[in-house]
Amino acid sequence: MEKNDYIYGLRAVIEAIESGKQIDKVLIKKDLSGELSGELMAKIKEYGIVSRRVPVEKINRITHKNHQGVIAFLSAVTYDRLEFLVPRLYEEGKNPMLLVLDGLTDIRNFGAIGRTADCAGFDGIVIPRNGSVSVTPDAMKTSAGALLYVPVCRERDTLSAVRFLKDNGYRIIGASEKGAVNYTECDYRDPVAIVMGSEETGISENVLRQCDELACIPILGNIESLNVSVAAGVLMYEAVRQRKEAE
């Protein structure tokens, strides 16, 4: 890990947050307490930053310097906000295509999806703050730098993000083996958000209920499902195909 990828020490992390640096997550020693620790926790809550309580040994494996029980990892990009991205795309005259990742956890899958999203001309990727991938240097490398070009919105949770998109005229298509519609029969020609679920459990039930259609990809061999990055690519390029035919 490059030393510029993280900041350590209570006051240094607080000042980084206040200065507007993009923080991916903060690791905090389990039993850390005190006035400065309380100030840090208040800032984390105020700015909606992901934080985890961990054994001090985990922080020590990252740095042996005087970390004071706190280390913050910097984001590789500046995250966008969905509430700003959606009107901006409409103002630019776009017929937008977005990708929503509900609980994806594998950085390599995320990087591969980001690369395909850029190649397919998608206008943004939405991820939740907790229990999800984020734009780390490893994700950036796997995407071949594509995550520098595709806006990534890190929202409070997937459900509220999907509801916001529905309220703003997006058709929500979820990729699921529970889907009754072949992915080629879904309509991607108007503003659309394609939802991909986690590698283990797929799309969460509350998000599934918000989808306008559930698209399935035929599986003809012995393996039960496609890798999520491959499945995302199939759906993204179906959207591209339909829009090209409609021109």
Secondary structure as GFF3:
##gff-version 3
##sequence-region A 1 247
A	DSSP	three_ten_helix	3	5	.	.	.	ID=ss1
A	DSSP	beta_strand	6	8	.	.	.	ID=ss2
A	DSSP	alpha_helix	10	18	.	.	.	ID=ss3
A	DSSP	beta_strand	23	29	.	.	.	ID=ss4
A	DSSP	alpha_helix	35	47	.	.	.	ID=ss5
A	DSSP	beta_strand	51	54	.	.	.	ID=ss6
A	DSSP	alpha_helix	56	60	.	.	.	ID=ss7
A	DSSP	beta_strand	70	74	.	.	.	ID=ss8
A	DSSP	alpha_helix	82	91	.	.	.	ID=ss9
A	DSSP	beta_strand	97	102	.	.	.	ID=ss10
A	DSSP	alpha_helix	107	119	.	.	.	ID=ss11
A	DSSP	beta_strand	124	128	.	.	.	ID=ss12
A	DSSP	alpha_helix	137	142	.	.	.	ID=ss13
A	DSSP	three_ten_helix	146	148	.	.	.	ID=ss14
A	DSSP	beta_strand	152	155	.	.	.	ID=ss15
A	DSSP	alpha_helix	158	167	.	.	.	ID=ss16
A	DSSP	beta_strand	171	175	.	.	.	ID=ss17
A	DSSP	beta_strand	181	182	.	.	.	ID=ss18
A	DSSP	three_ten_helix	183	185	.	.	.	ID=ss19
A	DSSP	beta_strand	192	197	.	.	.	ID=ss20
A	DSSP	alpha_helix	205	208	.	.	.	ID=ss21
A	DSSP	beta_strand	213	216	.	.	.	ID=ss22
A	DSSP	alpha_helix	228	246	.	.	.	ID=ss23
###
